[in-house]
Amino acid sequence: MKFPLKIAWRFLKAGKGQTLLILAGIAIGISVQVFIGLLIQGLQISLVDSTIGNSSQVTIEAKENNGEIFGYEEKEEDIRREIDGLEEISPTLTLPAFISLEEEQESAVVRGFDFEKAEGIYGFEEKITEGSLPLQSGEVMVGVGLAENLDLAIGDSLEVFNFQGDQGEVKITGLFDIGVTDLNDSWLVSGLGTAQELFQRPDSITGIEIQVEEVFDADIIGEDIQALLGEDVQVSNWKDANQDLLSGLQGQDISSIMIQIFVVIAVVLGISSVLAISVLQRSKQIGILKAMGVNDRSASLIFLFQGLILGIMGGLIGIGLGLALSYSFMIFATNPDGSPVVEIVMNYNFIALSFAIAVVASTLAALIPAKKSSKLQPIEVIRNG
């Protein structure tokens, strides 16, 4: 093993031009693979985060009882105890309402949250543009769009009522921008107790909102929750509500895999063809080695080791180049506020896989030249050399 490896290294050093050409081909191919792979993964994470990152990924709603869920504390405890893979669970009370302004009435949606639990889903503290969370009874905060449309300010009092005639007065403690125009234009957010008191629902909620650890497992977790809670509730998940997004993500995955496959094929063909020429160029040396007692297996190993060495070196260079391209993309492709258009996340498993593919592909590419070298007859090579 040591002798073929030593000869392989000498052949690579002797043919510097060919060696550099192969290394460049491998490095460019793997750098494209790493860059495209990390870019698409970052784009997928960005799309998923912007779509459902700050919203419910699994939602539990009542089928009966006028949309009310009773005994929700026990249901929440059962879910936490029996279901794995959960990140946040938040009971909510969501009801349509009207805001009374002098002689006018404006429609709105009152949403009551337990802020300690809902913060992990909606991140309200980061979305407050002015004022503070409504932590006391009778306090609310309103979306910036609603505040602008109705000329509302912190400290204002509002008369709120619903179709059933429930009504009450609330005080504005803050303004928020949740990043969705429709929500900013319609939401009044309060503590869960305030919403329950306002609409005379002291013991019920309208939904339980959940975020999960692995967002693409939301449908499976939803099915488990449905089986746990029975048919009195309806469990939905973000995947069922975002089929177009899922189709787009699957299309990105397929296109990424296709690109990477063709890159690997190109690398394999390039290495195989250059090493095949190398066999012809080195045929006289191989013939002399065989005449000196080197067997066919050792002659084959010379070219297999060349492929292995080229794969390791080219893979390392390619990964370095791919990471450099990724960081350059984040630096130069930015939004007006200076943030990257796509935040590329380092997936070390994918990077390791790309390196392994480079090594394996380069070694396999050397099989044909290795087999060809094993068939060389020393007498004919030397006579014709």
MOGI-V378303 format. One record per backbone hydrogen bond with DSSP energy under -1.0 kcal/mol. NH is the residue of the N-H (numbers start at 1). CO is the residue of the C=O. E is the energy in kcal/mol with one decimal. If there is no record, write none. Layout:
nh: {NH/NH}
co: {CO/CO}
e: {E/E}
This chain:
nh: {5/6/7/8/9/10/11/12/13/14/15/19/20/21/22/23/24/25/26/27/28/29/30/31/32/33/34/35/36/37/38/39/40/41/42/43/44/45/46/47/48/49/50/51/52/53/55/57/58/59/60/61/63/67/68/69/75/76/77/78/79/80/81/82/83/87/88/90/92/93/95/97/98/99/100/101/104/106/108/109/110/111/112/113/117/118/119/121/122/123/129/130/132/135/139/140/141/142/143/144/146/147/148/149/150/152/155/156/158/160/161/162/165/168/170/171/172/173/175/176/177/184/185/186/187/188/189/190/192/195/196/197/198/199/201/205/206/207/208/209/210/211/213/217/218/221/222/223/224/225/226/227/228/229/230/234/236/238/241/246/247/248/249/250/251/252/253/254/255/256/257/258/259/260/261/262/263/264/265/266/267/268/269/270/271/272/273/274/275/276/277/278/279/280/281/282/286/287/288/289/290/291/292/293/294/299/300/301/302/304/305/306/307/308/309/310/311/312/313/314/315/316/317/318/319/320/321/322/323/324/325/326/327/328/329/330/331/332/333/334/335/338/341/351/352/353/354/355/356/357/358/359/360/361/362/363/364/365/367/370/371/372/373/374/381/382/383/384/385}
co: {1/2/3/4/5/6/7/8/9/10/11/15/16/17/18/19/20/21/22/23/24/25/26/27/28/29/30/31/32/33/34/35/36/37/38/39/40/41/42/43/44/45/46/47/48/49/52/210/210/236/208/234/232/64/65/205/71/72/73/74/75/76/77/78/79/211/211/209/207/112/110/108/161/106/159/104/101/99/97/186/95/188/93/190/114/114/115/118/118/119/175/175/173/133/136/171/189/174/187/176/184/143/144/145/146/147/172/153/170/168/98/166/162/160/158/138/156/140/130/142/127/180/181/183/183/109/141/111/113/191/192/193/194/195/196/69/92/92/60/90/58/88/85/214/215/217/218/219/220/221/222/223/224/225/226/61/59/57/237/242/243/244/245/246/247/248/249/250/251/252/253/254/255/256/257/258/259/260/261/262/263/264/265/266/267/268/269/270/271/272/273/274/275/276/277/278/282/283/284/285/286/287/288/290/289/295/296/297/298/300/301/302/303/304/305/306/307/308/309/310/311/312/313/314/315/316/317/318/319/320/321/322/323/324/325/326/327/328/329/332/339/335/333/347/348/349/350/351/352/353/354/355/356/357/358/359/360/361/364/366/367/368/369/370/377/378/379/380/381}
e: {-1.7/-2.2/-2.4/-2.7/-2.1/-1.8/-2.7/-2.1/-2.2/-2.5/-2.2/-2.6/-2.8/-2.0/-2.5/-2.6/-2.4/-2.1/-2.7/-2.9/-2.7/-2.2/-2.9/-2.5/-2.2/-2.0/-2.9/-2.7/-2.8/-2.3/-2.7/-2.5/-2.5/-2.2/-2.5/-2.4/-2.5/-2.4/-2.4/-2.6/-2.8/-2.7/-2.5/-1.7/-3.2/-1.5/-1.0/-2.6/-1.9/-2.5/-2.4/-2.5/-2.1/-1.2/-1.5/-3.0/-1.7/-2.6/-2.2/-2.5/-2.4/-2.4/-2.2/-2.6/-2.4/-2.9/-1.7/-3.0/-3.1/-1.8/-2.2/-2.6/-2.9/-3.4/-3.1/-3.0/-3.5/-2.4/-2.5/-2.8/-2.6/-3.0/-3.0/-2.4/-1.2/-2.8/-1.8/-1.2/-2.8/-1.8/-2.1/-1.4/-2.3/-1.6/-1.5/-2.5/-2.5/-1.9/-1.5/-2.2/-2.5/-2.5/-2.0/-2.5/-2.2/-2.6/-2.6/-2.0/-3.1/-3.0/-2.1/-1.7/-1.4/-2.2/-2.5/-2.4/-2.7/-2.9/-2.8/-1.9/-2.6/-2.6/-1.9/-1.0/-2.5/-2.7/-3.0/-2.5/-2.0/-1.9/-2.4/-2.3/-2.5/-1.9/-3.0/-1.6/-2.0/-1.8/-1.8/-3.1/-2.2/-2.2/-2.6/-2.3/-1.3/-2.6/-2.4/-1.9/-1.9/-2.3/-2.4/-2.2/-1.8/-2.8/-1.9/-3.6/-2.6/-2.2/-1.1/-2.1/-2.4/-2.1/-2.4/-2.6/-2.2/-2.0/-2.2/-2.5/-2.4/-2.4/-2.5/-2.5/-2.3/-2.3/-2.5/-2.3/-2.1/-2.3/-2.5/-2.3/-2.2/-2.7/-2.6/-2.3/-2.6/-2.7/-2.4/-2.1/-2.7/-2.0/-1.9/-1.9/-1.9/-1.4/-2.4/-2.4/-2.7/-2.7/-2.3/-2.4/-2.7/-2.3/-1.5/-1.5/-2.4/-2.0/-2.2/-2.3/-1.3/-1.9/-2.9/-1.4/-2.2/-2.3/-2.9/-2.7/-2.2/-2.4/-2.6/-2.8/-2.4/-2.2/-2.3/-2.8/-2.5/-2.2/-2.5/-2.8/-2.6/-2.0/-2.3/-2.1/-2.7/-2.3/-2.3/-1.9/-1.7/-2.6/-2.7/-1.1/-3.6/-2.3/-2.5/-2.1/-2.5/-2.3/-2.4/-2.1/-2.4/-2.6/-2.0/-2.2/-2.9/-2.9/-2.1/-2.2/-2.8/-2.2/-1.7/-2.2/-2.8/-2.3/-2.2/-1.6/-2.4/-2.5/-2.4/-2.5/-1.3}
